[in-house]
Amino acid sequence: MTGRDGILRVLPHRYPMLLLDSIVAFEPGRRLVATKSVTVAEPCYRRVAPGSDLAYPRALILESFGQAGAVLCLWEREVSRDRPIFAAVRECSFEADVFPGETMEHRVALDRELDDSRFLSGDTWVGGRRVMRVDWLLTVVRPVPGST
Amino acid sequence: MIVPSRAFPFATMVSFPLRVGAVTERTIVVSTRLSATADVFEGHFPGAPIFPGVLVLELVHLAVWTFAERLADTGPPRMRRIDSLRLTAPLFPDDEVSISADCDIDRSLSRMIVRATIHAVERGTAAATAKLEYGLGSTR
């Protein structure tokens, strides 16, 4: 299962802010595993000079993880009507860097739903090393203005 | 002082020139305008541009890096933990934003605790608050 069509159907994000490539495992309403490969051709590397630090920005690791969570939250919804809003995160640790040529694997769990709020947790791996752990992430599902 | 994005020796999605305001022993204030022509607005979201909330972390990181650059006795700062990040109001194309960061350095632990607030200047609203832990080792 790659889920590329599903990613494009569910997420309103597009280049250069669509930071998810494929879905490799999915239990609707419970958990999802998705990947994102990092390449040096991405816009975040546009201005770096030779010799610069090429670590993928940690904010983008978290954004990519959040998009995996949004797919999990919104899979059965219609993107033209509902939109995921990243609202808060707590206890997120970065444990290693990610570099161009590497593929991140986000393992996201949906812990709780309350009205329009979705509480997520999980971690991100590159090969056998964990690069990020997220204990608590809040995504709010909001209707797209004018869609109702 | 304006710090163009090319001055930063690392990857970043944020390409807005920063204006550095007040800097003290442990605080820094920077501001920038979120240019409507920036790449990020093309994909977030097509036809309904909103500044990606998580990218306020990139704005804070640029402020923290600018703050730490003046310090002679620490390595470059590397974000290693988000204790909390709350996004309280959206930011839109051409918003003027102000980033205020309190940077509490603990040299014995080679770390810095950063408490940051991001404001949408013209609306006078707080867009985000964050408490972050940075490492100050020999690698960024």
Interface residues (C-beta under 8 A of the other chain):
Chain A: P12 H13 R14 Y15 P16 M17 L18 P43 C44 Y45 R46 R47 V48 A49 G51 S52 D53 L54 A55 Y56 P57 R58 A59 L60 L62 E63 G66 R83 I85 F86 A87 A88 V89 R90 E91 C92 S93 F94 V144 P145
Chain B: S5 R6 F8 P9 F10 A11 T12 M13 S15 D39 V40 E42 G43 H44 F45 P46 A48 P52 G53 V54 L55 L57 E58 H61 M79 R80 R81 I82 D83 S84 L85 R86 L87 R140
